[in-house]
Amino acid sequence: MNNNSNNNAVVVFSGGQDSTTCLFWALERFDKVIAVTFNYNQKHKLEIECAKNIAKELGVEHHILDMDLLNQLAPNALTRDDIKIEEGKDGELPSTFVEGRNMVFLTFAAILAKTKNARHIVTGVCETDFSGYPDCRDVFVKSLNVTANLAMDYDFVMHTPLMWLDKAQTWELADKYGKLEYVREKTLTCYNGIIGDGCGECPSCKLRQNGLETYLKQKEELTENENFNPIRKPIVTFNDKSVEEKEALIKENPDYGEVICRCQTITKAEILEAINNPLGVETLTGIKYRCRAMMGRCQGGYCETRIAGLLEEVKHKNREDVLYSREGSNMFVGKVRE
């Protein structure tokens, strides 16, 4: 089913830091946003109340789906009082891991999305601080996206805005939307059911607090450079200058008097400027794109080796390490003759 013009989204929403940040992310991007929360008989019902309150404050349509069966199938520390909250040891998963949770949540979110005419599904899983949970991996989400599309003949797009962010960067994202204090005060991440900064002792609180402290410290250390000039001076195009301007340039810098690329009339000075620029280049292709050397009729047949020599000299490279474009595209692999 072709629904590519659909710009509605369903957000998997627990009322925690990550999903609330994703909710703000979605509100910035989509025409209509729907939040879905799953009740899998977690110990702290306050989590669901947090989600309800946040959705109500933001004016977001909110659905709570009963997933009690998940608790029956996969007992864990988040749903059972007789299981202690423990971090994984010797490669084992933490006791807070719920088998298949994200697979089930995303599948039911997809069903809800289709019935609500929503194409996009947003979830706050990530690989950076994921404690080894297999269903938080990027490859899993991509795989399930394909499966859902095939199963329901619908063009879903599953978004993971936090996939490659650590907790400090997640706080930064909330701050970008002006919602850092909102997320800090009104979300529940704590395994012991305490809103805001939490108990400070459980693994989830420690991860959240460490990320916040790291971000706030980084934010304090950032100072504006009053001398920063956002306008980058372009490389001089010698061939476009008048005779008088060319003479002045050569007088100031004799390297303008040495033409390396004859097809395009690119001088040694222009090539050196491309290499030494603050956004300098490390390959022959980079030089080509910066100053148009090797773009003439011979395509570098006459000047390529000379330019490689300049790159070797300026960047203090061994000749065998000079690249044409990317890793593995070495210009020279050894001597042909002594």
MOLINMO-V501025 format. One record per pair of residues at least 6 apart in sequence whose ideal C-beta (glycine too) atoms are under 7 Angstrom apart, sorted by the first residue. I is the first residue (numbers start at 1). J is the second residue. Records with the same first field share a line. If there is no record, write none. Layout:
# MOLINMO-V501025
I: J ; J
This chain:
# MOLINMO-V501025
1: 153 ; 154 ; 155
2: 155
3: 119 ; 154 ; 155
4: 155
6: 117 ; 118 ; 119
7: 30 ; 31
8: 30 ; 31 ; 32 ; 116 ; 117 ; 118 ; 119 ; 120
9: 26 ; 30 ; 33 ; 118 ; 120 ; 121 ; 122
10: 34 ; 36 ; 109 ; 112 ; 113 ; 116 ; 118 ; 121
11: 19 ; 22 ; 23 ; 26 ; 33 ; 35 ; 122
12: 19 ; 36 ; 105 ; 106 ; 109 ; 122 ; 123
13: 19 ; 23 ; 35 ; 36 ; 37 ; 51
14: 37 ; 47 ; 51
15: 37 ; 47 ; 50 ; 51 ; 54 ; 187 ; 188
16: 187 ; 188 ; 189
17: 170 ; 183 ; 187 ; 189 ; 208
18: 124 ; 162 ; 170
19: 124
20: 54 ; 183 ; 187
21: 124 ; 170 ; 173 ; 174 ; 183
22: 122 ; 124 ; 161 ; 162
23: 35 ; 60
24: 174 ; 177 ; 179
25: 161 ; 173
26: 33 ; 122
27: 33
28: 177
30: 120
33: 60
34: 61 ; 63 ; 116 ; 118
35: 55 ; 60 ; 62
36: 63 ; 65 ; 109 ; 112
37: 48 ; 51 ; 62 ; 64
38: 65 ; 67 ; 105
39: 48 ; 64 ; 65 ; 66 ; 67
40: 67 ; 68 ; 70 ; 71 ; 79
41: 68 ; 71 ; 79
42: 78 ; 79
43: 78 ; 79 ; 81 ; 193
44: 193
46: 188 ; 193 ; 195
47: 188
48: 64
50: 186 ; 187 ; 188 ; 195
52: 62
54: 186
55: 62
63: 112
65: 108
67: 104
70: 98 ; 101 ; 104
71: 79
74: 98 ; 99 ; 100
75: 83
76: 83 ; 95 ; 96 ; 97 ; 98
77: 83 ; 84 ; 85 ; 95 ; 96
78: 96 ; 98
83: 95
84: 95
85: 95 ; 96 ; 191 ; 202
86: 94 ; 95
87: 94 ; 203
88: 94 ; 131 ; 132
93: 132 ; 133
94: 131 ; 203
96: 191
97: 133
100: 135
101: 135
102: 125 ; 135 ; 136
103: 135 ; 144
106: 121 ; 123 ; 144 ; 158
107: 148
109: 121
110: 121 ; 148 ; 152 ; 156
113: 121 ; 156
114: 152 ; 154
119: 155 ; 156 ; 157
120: 157 ; 159
121: 156 ; 158 ; 159
122: 159 ; 161
123: 158 ; 160
124: 162
125: 136 ; 141 ; 160 ; 163
126: 136 ; 162 ; 163 ; 165
127: 136 ; 137 ; 138 ; 163 ; 164
128: 164 ; 165 ; 166
129: 166 ; 167 ; 207
130: 136
134: 140
138: 160 ; 163
141: 158 ; 160
144: 158
145: 156 ; 158
148: 156
149: 155 ; 156
162: 170
165: 173
166: 211
167: 207 ; 208 ; 210 ; 211
168: 211 ; 214 ; 215 ; 218
170: 211
171: 180 ; 211 ; 212 ; 215
172: 215
174: 180 ; 183
184: 196
185: 196
188: 195
189: 198 ; 204 ; 205 ; 208
190: 198 ; 199 ; 202 ; 204 ; 205
191: 202 ; 204
192: 199 ; 202
197: 209
198: 205 ; 208
199: 205
200: 209
235: 270 ; 273 ; 274 ; 290 ; 291
236: 249 ; 270
238: 246 ; 249 ; 256 ; 265 ; 267 ; 270
239: 265
241: 249
249: 256
250: 256 ; 257
253: 269
255: 267 ; 268 ; 269 ; 272
256: 267 ; 269
258: 267 ; 268
259: 265 ; 267
260: 266 ; 267 ; 268 ; 271 ; 293 ; 303 ; 306 ; 307
261: 293 ; 294 ; 296 ; 303
262: 302
263: 296 ; 297 ; 298
264: 292 ; 293 ; 295 ; 296
266: 291 ; 292 ; 293
270: 291
271: 287 ; 291 ; 293 ; 307 ; 310
272: 310 ; 314
274: 281 ; 287 ; 290 ; 291
275: 281 ; 287 ; 310 ; 311 ; 314
276: 314
281: 287 ; 290
282: 315 ; 323
283: 323 ; 324 ; 325
284: 294 ; 304 ; 307 ; 308 ; 311 ; 324 ; 331
285: 324 ; 325
287: 293 ; 307
288: 294 ; 295
293: 303 ; 307
294: 300 ; 303 ; 304 ; 307
308: 322 ; 331
311: 317 ; 322
312: 319 ; 322
319: 332
320: 330 ; 332 ; 333 ; 334
322: 330 ; 331 ; 332
323: 329 ; 330 ; 331
324: 331
